[in-house]
Amino acid sequence: MYGRTTSIGCILAVAAGTAVLAAPPAFAAPPPPVNSCGETGFDPKDYPPEPIGPGNPPQLPPLPDRVVIPVPYPSIELVPVPDPAPNNTRVQAEPLTDPCSDPCPDLTDDADSPTSGTGSADHLPFPRIEIDPQAEPIPIPIPGPGGAPGTPPPAPAVTAAEPGPTTVPPVEPAVGHVEVVSQLTGPGSENRTDKRWQVDGTDLGIMWESKPGEVAVAFGDSFGKGWEFGVVGGDDWRSNVLGHSTDTDLSDGMTLDSMVQDSRCHAAELLPSRKIKNWETTVIPTSGFAIDDRQYMSYMSIRRWSTIPGMWWTNYGGIAYSDDNGSTWVKDEHAKWDNLFGFSKFQVSTMVPAGEYVYMFGTVNGRAGQVGLARVPKADVLNKTAYQYWVNGTWAPVGSNDATPIADGMAGELSVHHDEARGLWRMTYLDPLRGDIVLRESNSPQGQWTAPTTLIDTAEYPKTYGGFIHPWSTANDLYFTVSEWDSYNVYLVKAELRSS
C-alpha cells in the first residue's frame, strides 16, 4: 500500500458537510459513477457543502461506529534466508465473451466482496471503543532452503567526470481544465478488475511503453477476495501486479486488455516480498521502461510503513528485468542502492531512457526528499559502477549520496516523461507541503526546471496521491493516473495544457 499514509495536505482536506435541503445545482454532488455494466464506482472529487442559511443549519459530521485503539506487543518472527524462489507459474486468460458477465463467479462471489468499514444502520449513538492488539515483529534470520544461486557482479566500469551544464527552462506550463476521465481499477470500474483478475483494491498505475502500440501498467499492493478496506494483508495480498493496454483513445478512459495471471482470473504477483514487518513488508514498483526486447522495473523494498504521514522506511531501491514482456521478472542482485541509516538517496526512483543513456531520478524513502539524478549507458543499466551522478554541474563517478538536487522543494511519487519529438522533459509528483500533485518541465534532465504548477489540488480531491504520466500524452493533453485512499483504487486524469 504505497499510499497508506497520505500527505499532510491530503489528511487536512476533508469534506465539510452534508446536504439536508434542496440546493442550487452548483452545490449538489452528482450521483456516483456507473460503468457500462451498471456497477457503481467511486467519485474521488469532493464537492462544496451547500450554503448555510434558513432551514439549512450547519451539520456536524456523524460519529464513527467504532474507535480502534492499536496496542502493539513484541513478537519473535523467524525469517528463513535466503528468499525462496519466486512462483513463476503463468496462465493465459480465457476469452472474454461478455464484458458484463462474471468470468469467475466461484472466485468473486459478492458475499466475499470488500467492505468499506462504514458500519451498519443499527450502530450505537456513540462510538464503540475497541482494543486492537497488533504484533510488532522482531525478525530473526535463520538458515532456510531454496533461493537462486548467486551470480558474479559485473566488471567494474571506469568512467571519467564530464560537464553537465543546466539549460534555460522552457515557458512555464499553464494548466487548464483538469478532470477525472475514469476509474481504472476496482469495483465499478470499466475494466472490472475485481471480477476479471481479483484486484478489488490497488494503487499507483505506473505506465511505460512496453513495445510499439502497447503500454504496461504496474500497480502496487493489491488485494482480492476477502479484502477489508484499510486492512493490510489478507489471504490474497499481492505486492504488485501488471496489466497491458493497447487503448489509444484515452478521452473516455483506458482499457486494460490483460493482466499477467498465475491462475484462472487471478493477477500474479510479479516481484515477491517476504511480507514481514521490520524485515520486508512489501515490494513496490516505482517506474518501468523498455530497451529493445527487455523490460526493466525499478522498485523499492519496504522495511516498514511509518506512523508519520507520508513516510516509510526502505531496505533498498533496486532494478528488476523481464525478457518475456513482463510475464516473469528477475530482481538483479547487484543493481541495488542500500538504505544506510535510513537516509540514502535513490530509494524511490523513476528511470527514463533518452538518447544513449538511461536517466535515474530519485529521492530518499518517503515523501520528504529532494530529487537527485544519475545516468548510465543503456547497455550498463544493471552495472551500478557505471552510473554517473549529477553533482553541481558535473556528471561524476561518485557515490550516489553525493548527488545534488536538480530542483527545489520536496517530492513524493515521482514520475518523469521525455517527449523526444520536442526535446522536453516533464516531471510530476506529490508536493507534501502544498498538498498538491504538481507538474514541472525542463529542456534537460538536470534542469533548470520550471516552478511547480498545480495539477491536482487535494482540497478538491482529498486523499489522492501519485500522478504517473501516460507515455502517450501530447503537448496539450496530459494524461496521468492518481490513487485515492478512500476507495483504494486508481483513476485516469486528463489535464489540458496551454501556453502561458
Steps between C-alpha positions, in 0.01 A plus 500: 500500500719778367248764609388364835639818656384803308658845478437759769287699258297193415426426862386853578277521192172337606139541399332791677137395537195329357183629344164497679288714264488564128789717378607667178648257248848648548507360853339163432737204482420284199406136546795259509627385160359186340687287248348355183401187692291698749748460787560796732847645534650776714542873432823625662403867474373694801205729439438826688242487777169668447490856628383547858177692526144496632378144527849371421701520821860377516523126545750320717666200339362167621686318772689189395356162592815405683834633618784250477797540733805308377709337770836370373675205659836340413499178301799289396491420125739241359598592144657224285768636267571515214170603346301215344488478123213698341189323374519546124191297413309687228172431320323667210163662555194336353326699221262763635174433315280735704672803659224530761491139612700377797765278338572325831191518726637227723802718574342845524173430678331821620482364852878523517536846350698764694325703764553870547475498876221758503298309756133401514180687556449363850820642650507653848460878543860517617812324372586153619853489643703199387849390598697363207809301605760531224815291480823696464729240341860455608645317199776245561666351189550123492645274228238396250474289185476617144604826349655564161875444465706817512641661188833684474479880494563681171853620432568841656455783254752779464341835415633852514318806625329704229343845507122510535391860465140596555270633228271799481156398631209487254193717536318399816207271413153639559246244616145541377209268566578190706256211538486136598438308179421162653552260784768263380484222759274344761125445538301721265791564265459442129783248516322308781835392642322352803310253282761430233821481705395516868648845545245669727737759643831627365697817429767674288447413130856565378511498118762457232502397134590132517511469121362702208124529541492356854522653846587306815325607821652402836295517819608486864362300792189325367224316683231259388246264650430558867673839507382747763563863416775660706643166614844406366547133422248224462514172315514666157757774551727554201774762528475593132314402183536594134253569220532592132300742287485576129234771541599805293186705572537614860224758485249248638739309727764231459409139430717229651521217249665253735684448826778252567327202665626216719166318504150533362368857539784594735768761443847377590742657744801594288770596750460286813535641850539338841202691647665517843488835676843632605664264250329547164137607516449526124670573166361794305570593134609860443552519121543291187657524157598284203825470309462280193331176613586535870273665754641666811321596820640706785358411839543558871518239774290642786628410845201653676238772467530789742233640726605843369288596197692476173795306642629145468832325543665300224764229499620604156396618156562253220452406136327189361483386139278284280577331170145375433312832476436526871369150567784403736764719665845469654617730776860571411704428813766760420284793374403616849542826690509407869333730751774566755367651823170579327626809313645365176399651167342321201271288715190616307612531138355552157710405198469638146700400189598789271772507236799288604413497868244396755439779751411415858314760709472412867430604857551360847227275642166665566364823357736748662806494273650712224553356154846375405611382156729236349562365152638174362565373144209287382717189475605532867166554678571211739861602569494733801862601450417648157266767644598866501327734744417863432703703750486880469534508123712188449418139411726336755590134573445543874281349769126539455465709815722770344232585242370855539134604455386592150199701623385677812236359735407149606341234283307178550393238243712643223416445133712626209429488127724598208325641193760408240333692216510829690809430710292579808510336841194485725498422869197442720494425871313552824625810679457412870509862619250639249288186511479516120601276213713732286658523155845636406676508162859532380712489186744256660481240776724703730295817456443780546143397573200731496325585825236249615156540341202338672330211322294360788404701808437253780251740654289416195606136475563394860726206575641476148866423436723393215490670163658261247525623140354300212774472233255587221414840644524788253616861515149620587349198678680355799359168619610359833382262770424584861408275792226575751522374855127488585431255219860375478494487122648671194352771275599641161514880498529744209652848528475748215823695452540831324772756441534772759 
